[in-house]
Amino acid sequence: MEKYMLPCLNKKLFGVDCLGCGMQRSAALILKGEFVAAFYMYPAIYPLLFLLIFIGFNFFVSFKHDWTIKLALMIITVLTIIISYFIKMKIFF
């Protein structure tokens, strides 16, 4: 599975990780059952998965305040991506 993963063009061309670097490997680690390693590879994988599961569930079952929950999950996911990126890139700052 790892040999079919797409390379990060940002890292390949400029030598700097992008905000999504590690997401494919993290998803592969989850499929293998290595949940802690998946978190260390890409910390935003779990809020992102929870958001996608909620959106998929909400596609079939809609209820009151679903937009508020989706918005909160989106904000949490984006903040997790940005904060983990800055922590990973503190070497360059």
C-alpha positions, -999 to 999 in steps of 0.1 A, spaced: 0 0 0 28 24 8 43 21 -27 12 36 -42 11 67 -20 13 101 -37 44 121 -29 42 156 -14 51 180 -42 57 208 -18 82 188 2 98 174 -30 102 208 -47 108 231 -17 120 208 10 93 220 35 63 199 47 28 210 38 -3 210 61 -13 176 48 21 158 50 16 125 68 -21 122 62 -18 92 38 7 74 60 -15 80 90 -45 66 73 -25 35 63 -14 31 99 -50 33 111 -59 6 86 -31 -16 100 -44 -10 136 -15 12 148 -36 40 163 -9 57 184 16 57 155 -11 72 133 -16 100 158 21 108 160 23 107 122 -6 132 117 -24 144 148 -53 158 129 -63 124 116 -88 117 144 -107 150 143 -108 146 105 -121 111 106 -147 121 132 -158 150 110 -161 127 79 -181 101 98 -204 128 112 -210 143 77 -216 108 63 -241 100 91 -257 134 87 -262 128 50 -288 101 59 -301 113 92 -306 150 98 -314 165 131 -316 199 149 -283 217 153 -264 196 129 -249 226 112 -235 239 145 -219 205 153 -204 203 118 -191 239 121 -175 231 155 -159 199 142 -145 218 112 -130 245 134 -115 218 157 -101 200 127 -86 231 111 -71 243 144 -56 208 150 -40 209 116 -26 244 120 -13 239 156 3 205 148 19 221 117 35 249 137 47 224 163 63 203 136 78 233 118 92 251 149 127 241 136 123 266 107 109 295 127 
